[in-house]
Amino acid sequence: MTEFTASYKMEPKIKIFKDLEELTGYLMSRIQRQMLNKSSGQYYSIALSGGSTPKAIFKIIIEKYRTKIDWSRIAFFWGDERCVAPSDSESNYHMTYQNLFRHLNLQELNFCRINGEDEPEGEAIRYAERVDFMLPHFNGIPQFDLIILGLGEDGHTASIFPENISLFYSDKLFETSQHPVTGQKRITATGKLINNAKEVCFLATGISKAEKVAQILEKSDDWDTLPASLVNPAQGKLVWLLDKAAGAELLM
């Protein structure tokens, strides 16, 4: 594992791992340590992302960490969701359930999904109200213990794309979004919620992510036009977990 700090507003931790298994091990040990700070009866809250990297990580978790964490003490949420049914293969909830939840025998009490099958605008309001009710507050805003984000090849994160980057600055906790190519509607957390988390963790793997990783972390070209560049927790920590391929273009 390689570790260094970039020149950045919050100086995020950047860790480069030899493979996904090493990355997963670090992520799980970090979660385990943070859970120790929770008193008995308190949930540790995580907002999950979709994508191929979390899917691969979930499989490693089931193989190696299934019995090493008290999963009943974790409350799972989502940072974004596609507006599809929960049984749809494109659903972030469906992917998580198939690759993680069903293997852990988690009860519905442990997760709060975005109802992608419902009318998007109304569901964005309902989910924001649910998150607001269930989480403790900091700065008058709900605060997650951990938000896990992915990085798109276009620099998007959650479901905030360069074409609708203004959503990041919304006064709402969740907004409706639209994929710029497919037109698919989505529901996404906004910067107001993301940047209020105790910790935000980017997961990026593969050579296809290397260019945007370097552009954002080294502040090159039009880096600040990319939604992922706006993630900067006000009072929390920002961590980038990369494999060798995703970190290949970083200057070290």
Contacts in CASP RR format, 6 or more apart in sequence:
PFRMAT RR
TARGET T0000
AUTHOR 0000-0000-0000
METHOD contacts of the structure
MODEL  1
MTEFTASYKMEPKIKIFKDLEELTGYLMSRIQRQMLNKSSGQYYSIALSG
GSTPKAIFKIIIEKYRTKIDWSRIAFFWGDERCVAPSDSESNYHMTYQNL
FRHLNLQELNFCRINGEDEPEGEAIRYAERVDFMLPHFNGIPQFDLIILG
LGEDGHTASIFPENISLFYSDKLFETSQHPVTGQKRITATGKLINNAKEV
CFLATGISKAEKVAQILEKSDDWDTLPASLVNPAQGKLVWLLDKAAGAEL
LM
1 15 0 8 1.000
1 16 0 8 1.000
1 17 0 8 1.000
1 18 0 8 1.000
1 22 0 8 1.000
1 26 0 8 1.000
2 15 0 8 1.000
2 16 0 8 1.000
2 252 0 8 1.000
3 13 0 8 1.000
3 14 0 8 1.000
3 15 0 8 1.000
3 16 0 8 1.000
4 14 0 8 1.000
4 252 0 8 1.000
5 11 0 8 1.000
5 12 0 8 1.000
5 13 0 8 1.000
5 14 0 8 1.000
6 12 0 8 1.000
6 14 0 8 1.000
6 217 0 8 1.000
6 218 0 8 1.000
7 218 0 8 1.000
7 219 0 8 1.000
8 217 0 8 1.000
8 219 0 8 1.000
8 232 0 8 1.000
8 238 0 8 1.000
9 232 0 8 1.000
10 232 0 8 1.000
10 233 0 8 1.000
10 236 0 8 1.000
10 237 0 8 1.000
10 238 0 8 1.000
12 217 0 8 1.000
12 237 0 8 1.000
12 238 0 8 1.000
12 239 0 8 1.000
12 240 0 8 1.000
13 237 0 8 1.000
13 238 0 8 1.000
13 239 0 8 1.000
13 240 0 8 1.000
14 217 0 8 1.000
14 239 0 8 1.000
14 240 0 8 1.000
14 242 0 8 1.000
14 250 0 8 1.000
15 23 0 8 1.000
15 26 0 8 1.000
15 239 0 8 1.000
15 240 0 8 1.000
15 241 0 8 1.000
15 242 0 8 1.000
16 242 0 8 1.000
16 243 0 8 1.000
16 244 0 8 1.000
16 246 0 8 1.000
16 247 0 8 1.000
16 250 0 8 1.000
17 23 0 8 1.000
17 26 0 8 1.000
17 241 0 8 1.000
17 242 0 8 1.000
17 243 0 8 1.000
17 244 0 8 1.000
18 243 0 8 1.000
18 244 0 8 1.000
19 243 0 8 1.000
19 244 0 8 1.000
20 53 0 8 1.000
20 56 0 8 1.000
20 57 0 8 1.000
20 60 0 8 1.000
20 205 0 8 1.000
20 243 0 8 1.000
21 60 0 8 1.000
21 64 0 8 1.000
23 57 0 8 1.000
23 203 0 8 1.000
23 205 0 8 1.000
23 241 0 8 1.000
23 242 0 8 1.000
23 243 0 8 1.000
24 57 0 8 1.000
24 60 0 8 1.000
24 61 0 8 1.000
24 64 0 8 1.000
24 65 0 8 1.000
25 60 0 8 1.000
25 64 0 8 1.000
25 65 0 8 1.000
26 241 0 8 1.000
27 57 0 8 1.000
27 201 0 8 1.000
27 203 0 8 1.000
27 241 0 8 1.000
28 61 0 8 1.000
28 65 0 8 1.000
28 68 0 8 1.000
28 69 0 8 1.000
30 201 0 8 1.000
30 239 0 8 1.000
31 44 0 8 1.000
31 46 0 8 1.000
31 69 0 8 1.000
31 146 0 8 1.000
32 68 0 8 1.000
32 69 0 8 1.000
34 44 0 8 1.000
34 145 0 8 1.000
34 146 0 8 1.000
34 199 0 8 1.000
35 44 0 8 1.000
35 69 0 8 1.000
35 70 0 8 1.000
35 73 0 8 1.000
35 74 0 8 1.000
38 44 0 8 1.000
38 73 0 8 1.000
38 145 0 8 1.000
41 73 0 8 1.000
42 73 0 8 1.000
43 73 0 8 1.000
43 74 0 8 1.000
43 75 0 8 1.000
44 73 0 8 1.000
44 74 0 8 1.000
44 75 0 8 1.000
44 145 0 8 1.000
44 146 0 8 1.000
45 74 0 8 1.000
45 75 0 8 1.000
45 77 0 8 1.000
45 134 0 8 1.000
45 135 0 8 1.000
45 144 0 8 1.000
45 145 0 8 1.000
45 146 0 8 1.000
46 74 0 8 1.000
46 75 0 8 1.000
46 76 0 8 1.000
46 77 0 8 1.000
46 144 0 8 1.000
46 145 0 8 1.000
46 146 0 8 1.000
46 147 0 8 1.000
46 148 0 8 1.000
47 77 0 8 1.000
47 78 0 8 1.000
47 79 0 8 1.000
47 144 0 8 1.000
47 146 0 8 1.000
47 147 0 8 1.000
47 148 0 8 1.000
47 189 0 8 1.000
47 197 0 8 1.000
48 54 0 8 1.000
48 76 0 8 1.000
48 77 0 8 1.000
48 78 0 8 1.000
48 79 0 8 1.000
48 92 0 8 1.000
48 96 0 8 1.000
48 148 0 8 1.000
49 78 0 8 1.000
49 79 0 8 1.000
49 80 0 8 1.000
49 92 0 8 1.000
49 148 0 8 1.000
49 149 0 8 1.000
49 150 0 8 1.000
49 158 0 8 1.000
49 203 0 8 1.000
50 78 0 8 1.000
50 80 0 8 1.000
50 92 0 8 1.000
50 95 0 8 1.000
50 96 0 8 1.000
50 150 0 8 1.000
51 92 0 8 1.000
51 95 0 8 1.000
51 150 0 8 1.000
53 150 0 8 1.000
53 203 0 8 1.000
53 204 0 8 1.000
53 205 0 8 1.000
54 95 0 8 1.000
54 96 0 8 1.000
54 148 0 8 1.000
54 150 0 8 1.000
54 203 0 8 1.000
55 95 0 8 1.000
55 99 0 8 1.000
56 205 0 8 1.000
57 203 0 8 1.000
58 96 0 8 1.000
58 99 0 8 1.000
58 100 0 8 1.000
59 99 0 8 1.000
61 100 0 8 1.000
62 99 0 8 1.000
62 100 0 8 1.000
62 103 0 8 1.000
62 104 0 8 1.000
66 103 0 8 1.000
66 104 0 8 1.000
71 104 0 8 1.000
71 106 0 8 1.000
71 110 0 8 1.000
72 106 0 8 1.000
72 107 0 8 1.000
72 110 0 8 1.000
74 110 0 8 1.000
75 110 0 8 1.000
75 111 0 8 1.000
75 112 0 8 1.000
75 134 0 8 1.000
76 96 0 8 1.000
76 101 0 8 1.000
76 106 0 8 1.000
76 110 0 8 1.000
76 111 0 8 1.000
76 112 0 8 1.000
77 111 0 8 1.000
77 112 0 8 1.000
77 131 0 8 1.000
77 144 0 8 1.000
78 92 0 8 1.000
78 93 0 8 1.000
78 96 0 8 1.000
78 113 0 8 1.000
78 114 0 8 1.000
79 114 0 8 1.000
79 147 0 8 1.000
79 149 0 8 1.000
79 158 0 8 1.000
79 188 0 8 1.000
79 189 0 8 1.000
80 92 0 8 1.000
80 114 0 8 1.000
80 158 0 8 1.000
80 159 0 8 1.000
80 177 0 8 1.000
80 186 0 8 1.000
80 187 0 8 1.000
80 188 0 8 1.000
80 189 0 8 1.000
81 91 0 8 1.000
81 92 0 8 1.000
81 93 0 8 1.000
81 113 0 8 1.000
81 114 0 8 1.000
81 116 0 8 1.000
81 159 0 8 1.000
81 186 0 8 1.000
81 187 0 8 1.000
82 88 0 8 1.000
82 90 0 8 1.000
82 91 0 8 1.000
82 92 0 8 1.000
82 116 0 8 1.000
82 159 0 8 1.000
82 184 0 8 1.000
82 185 0 8 1.000
82 186 0 8 1.000
83 116 0 8 1.000
83 117 0 8 1.000
83 120 0 8 1.000
83 123 0 8 1.000
83 184 0 8 1.000
83 185 0 8 1.000
83 186 0 8 1.000
83 187 0 8 1.000
84 90 0 8 1.000
84 91 0 8 1.000
84 116 0 8 1.000
84 117 0 8 1.000
85 91 0 8 1.000
85 116 0 8 1.000
85 117 0 8 1.000
86 93 0 8 1.000
86 94 0 8 1.000
86 97 0 8 1.000
86 113 0 8 1.000
86 115 0 8 1.000
86 116 0 8 1.000
86 117 0 8 1.000
87 94 0 8 1.000
88 94 0 8 1.000
89 95 0 8 1.000
90 184 0 8 1.000
91 116 0 8 1.000
92 114 0 8 1.000
93 113 0 8 1.000
93 114 0 8 1.000
101 111 0 8 1.000
112 127 0 8 1.000
112 130 0 8 1.000
112 131 0 8 1.000
112 134 0 8 1.000
114 123 0 8 1.000
114 127 0 8 1.000
114 174 0 8 1.000
114 187 0 8 1.000
115 123 0 8 1.000
115 126 0 8 1.000
115 127 0 8 1.000
116 123 0 8 1.000
116 187 0 8 1.000
118 126 0 8 1.000
120 176 0 8 1.000
120 185 0 8 1.000
120 186 0 8 1.000
120 187 0 8 1.000
121 176 0 8 1.000
123 187 0 8 1.000
124 172 0 8 1.000
124 174 0 8 1.000
124 175 0 8 1.000
124 176 0 8 1.000
124 187 0 8 1.000
125 174 0 8 1.000
127 174 0 8 1.000
127 187 0 8 1.000
128 172 0 8 1.000
128 173 0 8 1.000
128 174 0 8 1.000
131 142 0 8 1.000
131 173 0 8 1.000
131 174 0 8 1.000
131 193 0 8 1.000
132 142 0 8 1.000
132 173 0 8 1.000
134 142 0 8 1.000
135 142 0 8 1.000
135 143 0 8 1.000
135 144 0 8 1.000
136 142 0 8 1.000
136 143 0 8 1.000
137 143 0 8 1.000
138 196 0 8 1.000
138 235 0 8 1.000
139 196 0 8 1.000
139 234 0 8 1.000
139 235 0 8 1.000
141 173 0 8 1.000
141 192 0 8 1.000
141 193 0 8 1.000
141 196 0 8 1.000
142 173 0 8 1.000
142 193 0 8 1.000
142 196 0 8 1.000
143 196 0 8 1.000
143 197 0 8 1.000
143 198 0 8 1.000
144 193 0 8 1.000
144 196 0 8 1.000
144 197 0 8 1.000
144 198 0 8 1.000
145 197 0 8 1.000
145 198 0 8 1.000
145 199 0 8 1.000
146 197 0 8 1.000
146 198 0 8 1.000
146 199 0 8 1.000
146 200 0 8 1.000
146 201 0 8 1.000
147 189 0 8 1.000
147 193 0 8 1.000
147 194 0 8 1.000
147 197 0 8 1.000
147 199 0 8 1.000
147 200 0 8 1.000
147 201 0 8 1.000
148 200 0 8 1.000
148 201 0 8 1.000
148 203 0 8 1.000
149 157 0 8 1.000
149 158 0 8 1.000
149 194 0 8 1.000
149 200 0 8 1.000
149 201 0 8 1.000
149 202 0 8 1.000
149 203 0 8 1.000
149 228 0 8 1.000
149 231 0 8 1.000
150 157 0 8 1.000
150 158 0 8 1.000
150 202 0 8 1.000
150 203 0 8 1.000
150 204 0 8 1.000
150 228 0 8 1.000
151 157 0 8 1.000
151 202 0 8 1.000
151 203 0 8 1.000
151 204 0 8 1.000
151 209 0 8 1.000
151 212 0 8 1.000
151 213 0 8 1.000
151 216 0 8 1.000
151 228 0 8 1.000
152 209 0 8 1.000
152 212 0 8 1.000
152 228 0 8 1.000
153 208 0 8 1.000
153 209 0 8 1.000
153 212 0 8 1.000
154 161 0 8 1.000
154 162 0 8 1.000
154 212 0 8 1.000
154 226 0 8 1.000
155 162 0 8 1.000
155 212 0 8 1.000
155 216 0 8 1.000
155 226 0 8 1.000
155 227 0 8 1.000
155 228 0 8 1.000
155 229 0 8 1.000
156 162 0 8 1.000
156 226 0 8 1.000
156 227 0 8 1.000
156 228 0 8 1.000
157 202 0 8 1.000
157 227 0 8 1.000
157 228 0 8 1.000
157 231 0 8 1.000
158 188 0 8 1.000
158 189 0 8 1.000
158 194 0 8 1.000
158 227 0 8 1.000
159 177 0 8 1.000
159 179 0 8 1.000
159 186 0 8 1.000
159 187 0 8 1.000
159 188 0 8 1.000
160 167 0 8 1.000
160 168 0 8 1.000
160 177 0 8 1.000
160 188 0 8 1.000
160 190 0 8 1.000
160 191 0 8 1.000
160 227 0 8 1.000
161 177 0 8 1.000
161 179 0 8 1.000
161 180 0 8 1.000
161 227 0 8 1.000
162 180 0 8 1.000
162 225 0 8 1.000
162 226 0 8 1.000
162 227 0 8 1.000
163 180 0 8 1.000
164 177 0 8 1.000
164 178 0 8 1.000
164 180 0 8 1.000
165 225 0 8 1.000
165 226 0 8 1.000
165 227 0 8 1.000
165 230 0 8 1.000
167 175 0 8 1.000
167 177 0 8 1.000
167 188 0 8 1.000
167 190 0 8 1.000
168 190 0 8 1.000
168 191 0 8 1.000
168 227 0 8 1.000
168 230 0 8 1.000
169 190 0 8 1.000
169 191 0 8 1.000
170 190 0 8 1.000
170 191 0 8 1.000
170 192 0 8 1.000
171 192 0 8 1.000
172 190 0 8 1.000
172 192 0 8 1.000
173 189 0 8 1.000
173 190 0 8 1.000
173 192 0 8 1.000
173 193 0 8 1.000
174 187 0 8 1.000
174 188 0 8 1.000
174 189 0 8 1.000
174 190 0 8 1.000
174 193 0 8 1.000
175 187 0 8 1.000
175 188 0 8 1.000
175 190 0 8 1.000
176 185 0 8 1.000
176 186 0 8 1.000
176 187 0 8 1.000
176 188 0 8 1.000
177 185 0 8 1.000
177 186 0 8 1.000
177 187 0 8 1.000
177 188 0 8 1.000
178 184 0 8 1.000
178 185 0 8 1.000
178 186 0 8 1.000
179 186 0 8 1.000
191 230 0 8 1.000
191 231 0 8 1.000
194 200 0 8 1.000
194 231 0 8 1.000
194 233 0 8 1.000
195 230 0 8 1.000
195 231 0 8 1.000
195 232 0 8 1.000
195 233 0 8 1.000
195 234 0 8 1.000
196 233 0 8 1.000
196 234 0 8 1.000
196 235 0 8 1.000
197 233 0 8 1.000
197 236 0 8 1.000
198 233 0 8 1.000
198 235 0 8 1.000
198 236 0 8 1.000
198 237 0 8 1.000
199 233 0 8 1.000
199 236 0 8 1.000
199 237 0 8 1.000
199 238 0 8 1.000
199 239 0 8 1.000
200 231 0 8 1.000
200 233 0 8 1.000
200 236 0 8 1.000
200 237 0 8 1.000
200 238 0 8 1.000
200 239 0 8 1.000
201 238 0 8 1.000
201 239 0 8 1.000
201 240 0 8 1.000
201 241 0 8 1.000
202 228 0 8 1.000
202 231 0 8 1.000
202 238 0 8 1.000
202 239 0 8 1.000
202 240 0 8 1.000
202 241 0 8 1.000
203 241 0 8 1.000
204 213 0 8 1.000
204 240 0 8 1.000
204 241 0 8 1.000
204 242 0 8 1.000
204 243 0 8 1.000
204 246 0 8 1.000
204 247 0 8 1.000
205 242 0 8 1.000
205 243 0 8 1.000
205 245 0 8 1.000
205 246 0 8 1.000
206 243 0 8 1.000
206 245 0 8 1.000
206 246 0 8 1.000
207 245 0 8 1.000
207 246 0 8 1.000
207 248 0 8 1.000
209 242 0 8 1.000
209 245 0 8 1.000
209 246 0 8 1.000
210 245 0 8 1.000
210 246 0 8 1.000
210 247 0 8 1.000
210 248 0 8 1.000
210 249 0 8 1.000
211 249 0 8 1.000
212 226 0 8 1.000
212 228 0 8 1.000
213 240 0 8 1.000
213 242 0 8 1.000
213 246 0 8 1.000
213 247 0 8 1.000
213 249 0 8 1.000
213 250 0 8 1.000
214 220 0 8 1.000
214 247 0 8 1.000
214 249 0 8 1.000
214 250 0 8 1.000
214 251 0 8 1.000
215 221 0 8 1.000
215 223 0 8 1.000
215 226 0 8 1.000
216 223 0 8 1.000
216 226 0 8 1.000
216 228 0 8 1.000
216 229 0 8 1.000
217 240 0 8 1.000
217 250 0 8 1.000
218 250 0 8 1.000
218 251 0 8 1.000
219 229 0 8 1.000
223 229 0 8 1.000
224 230 0 8 1.000
231 238 0 8 1.000
232 238 0 8 1.000
END
